[in-house]
């Protein structure tokens, strides 16, 4: 009986390690040029279950796979188009390439103005939008103040801040 046990134990242990390797999948996420993408997320669709995010090597390791073959994996990253692939395809080809997404913004005009002037303009615009009525008085005042942070009776941070008091 002991001999059979000694022969079956290694067989049992080897079969367990073989199934453990099948329960994990390592994906590599890159852009069209082959550069790694850090911070891309992988979701299981349609449940929207987060499976992982790419690390500094562009890899996502998904452990404990119990995903049906009909399910899709969705790959998303800021600045790239979303890509949905069937799980079976991802399992066969673990390298996923995301296409860069260009977003055109409307024209932006940046004006440099001193802070007191900017606060005065904001004060005027607020007063026009929300004028004071007879029942109550509303006052908007641009001002500056000092803010200090203390620790054990000692000032550790002193800042001069600007604000609009409403």
C-alpha positions in Angstrom: 0.0 0.0 0.0 2.8 2.4 0.8 4.4 1.7 -2.6 1.3 2.7 -4.4 1.0 5.9 -2.3 4.6 6.9 -3.1 3.9 6.4 -6.9 0.7 8.3 -6.8 1.9 11.3 -4.8 4.3 12.7 -7.4 1.7 12.0 -10.1 -0.9 14.0 -8.1 1.5 16.9 -7.4 2.5 17.2 -11.1 -1.1 17.2 -12.3 -1.9 20.0 -9.8 0.9 22.2 -11.0 -0.2 21.7 -14.6 -3.7 22.9 -13.9 -2.4 25.9 -11.9 -0.5 27.1 -14.9 -3.6 27.0 -17.0 -5.5 29.1 -14.5 -3.3 32.2 -15.1 -2.7 34.3 -18.2 -0.1 37.0 -18.8 -1.0 39.6 -21.4 1.2 42.3 -22.9 -0.4 45.6 -23.9 1.5 47.8 -26.4 0.6 50.6 -28.8 0.8 50.4 -32.6 4.6 51.2 -32.5 5.3 48.4 -30.0 5.8 50.7 -27.1 4.5 49.4 -23.8 1.4 51.0 -22.2 1.4 51.5 -18.5 -1.9 51.7 -16.6 -4.1 50.1 -19.2 -7.0 48.2 -17.6 -8.6 44.9 -18.6 -12.3 44.4 -18.0 -14.5 41.3 -18.4 -17.5 42.2 -20.5 -20.5 42.3 -20.0 -20.0 42.1 -16.2 -17.5 45.0 -16.2 -15.4 43.1 -13.8 -11.9 44.5 -13.4 -9.3 41.8 -14.1 -6.1 43.9 -13.8 -4.0 46.8 -15.0 -0.8 46.8 -16.9 2.4 47.3 -14.9 5.7 49.0 -15.8 6.5 46.2 -18.3 3.1 46.6 -20.0 2.0 43.2 -18.7 -1.2 42.2 -17.0 -1.3 38.9 -15.1 -4.8 37.5 -14.7 -4.9 34.7 -12.1 -7.7 32.3 -11.4 -9.3 32.4 -14.8 -12.9 31.2 -14.9 -14.0 33.1 -18.0 -16.3 31.4 -20.5 -15.0 31.4 -24.1 -17.9 33.5 -25.3 -17.0 36.4 -23.0 -15.1 39.4 -24.2 -12.2 41.2 -22.6 -12.2 45.0 -22.9 -8.9 46.9 -22.9 -8.9 50.6 -22.0 -6.4 53.3 -21.4 -6.5 57.1 -21.5 -5.4 58.4 -24.9 -6.1 55.1 -26.6 -9.2 53.6 -28.3 -11.1 51.0 -26.4 -10.7 47.5 -27.8 -12.9 44.5 -27.1 -11.6 41.0 -28.0 -13.1 37.5 -27.5 -11.4 35.7 -24.6 -10.5 32.8 -26.8 -8.6 35.1 -29.2 -6.7 36.8 -26.3 -5.8 33.4 -24.9 -4.3 32.3 -28.2 -2.6 35.7 -28.9 -1.7 37.4 -25.6 -0.1 40.5 -27.2 -2.7 43.2 -27.5 -2.1 46.4 -29.5 -4.2 49.5 -28.7 -4.7 52.3 -31.3 -3.9 55.8 -30.3 -6.9 58.1 -30.0 -6.6 61.7 -31.1 -9.1 64.1 -29.5 -9.4 67.5 -31.1 -10.2 70.1 -28.5 -11.9 73.4 -29.5 -9.7 76.5 -29.6 -8.5 77.6 -26.2 -7.4 81.2 -25.4 -5.1 81.7 -22.5 -4.8 85.2 -21.1 -2.4 86.2 -18.5 -3.8 88.7 -16.0 -2.7 89.7 -12.5 -4.6 87.9 -9.8 -6.3 90.9 -8.3 -7.7 91.9 -11.7 -8.9 88.3 -12.3 -10.6 88.2 -8.9 -12.3 91.6 -9.7 -13.6 90.2 -13.0 -14.9 87.1 -11.3 -16.6 89.4 -8.7 -18.4 91.4 -11.5 -19.5 88.2 -13.3 -20.9 86.7 -10.1 -22.7 89.8 -9.2 -24.3 90.0 -12.7 -25.4 86.3 -12.5 -26.6 86.5 -8.9 -27.6 90.0 -8.1 -28.5 91.0 -4.6 -32.2 91.2 -3.8 -34.0 93.3 -1.2 -34.6 90.3 1.1 -30.9 89.7 1.6 -27.6 91.1 0.8 -25.0 89.2 -1.1 -21.4 90.4 -1.1 -18.6 89.0 -3.2 -15.1 90.2 -2.1 -11.8 89.3 -3.7 -9.2 89.1 -0.9 -5.9 87.5 0.1 -5.1 85.9 3.3 -2.4 83.9 5.1 -2.9 80.3 5.9 -0.6 78.6 8.4 -0.3 74.9 9.3 1.0 74.2 12.8 2.4 71.1 14.4 3.0 70.9 18.1 2.8 74.7 18.4 5.3 75.4 15.6 4.4 76.8 12.2 5.5 74.3 9.6 3.8 75.9 6.5 2.8 79.5 5.8 1.1 80.3 2.6 -0.3 83.5 1.1 -3.5 82.5 -0.7 -5.9 84.4 -2.8 -9.6 83.8 -2.9 -13.1 85.1 -3.5 -15.3 85.2 -0.4 -19.0 84.8 -1.1 
